[in-house]
């Protein structure tokens, strides 16, 4: 089990808050990191005041909804809690990746039974649609890219054949595939599309 992104975020922030829809996940996070401010809630209805955060990280959170409208609703709620001038870093499954597109097109139940997709796969947005959705809720995109160029299915399958002692070496070998992110074809190989966007000042009402 990995450590999650909290230790990384905590190095750069005075305070880190986290949410998850699952009470069990939140309880486990609190046990592991007692200093973490963790809440169980829907990302579309968070228990935070307007303009609370300087930075919000949404790490493949919104691609577990059934519809694009639900994704946009989640982005609107994220916009509400980010301070004007603050930043949102958001990642979604990349539908331009042929393996992701194939996985999303196949029936879910067989994939769940064989353990290839042990979680719910929902709707997602490509880079252009994500840019448009962010703009619609008050963000301006500053940068975007595609990340995680290691085929997850291959990594999961091959990883089960590697001895525990060789896991670090295996992980480093897979990590070398990340050089694909420097190529113009990165949106075909990356598992996730990622955007960094700044929250614009709300327009004054007339």
Secondary structure, DSSP 8 states (H G I E B T S, - for coil): ----SHHHHHTT-S--EEEES-HHHHHHHHHH-TT-EEEE--TTS-S--TT-EEEEEEES-GGGSSSHHHHHHHHHHHHHHEEEEEEEEEEEE-TTSHHHHHHHHS-HHHHHHTTS--S-------HHHHHHHHHHTTEEEEEEEEE--S-HHHHHHHHTTS-GGGHHHHHHHHHGGGGGGGSTTHHHH-SEEEEEEEE-------
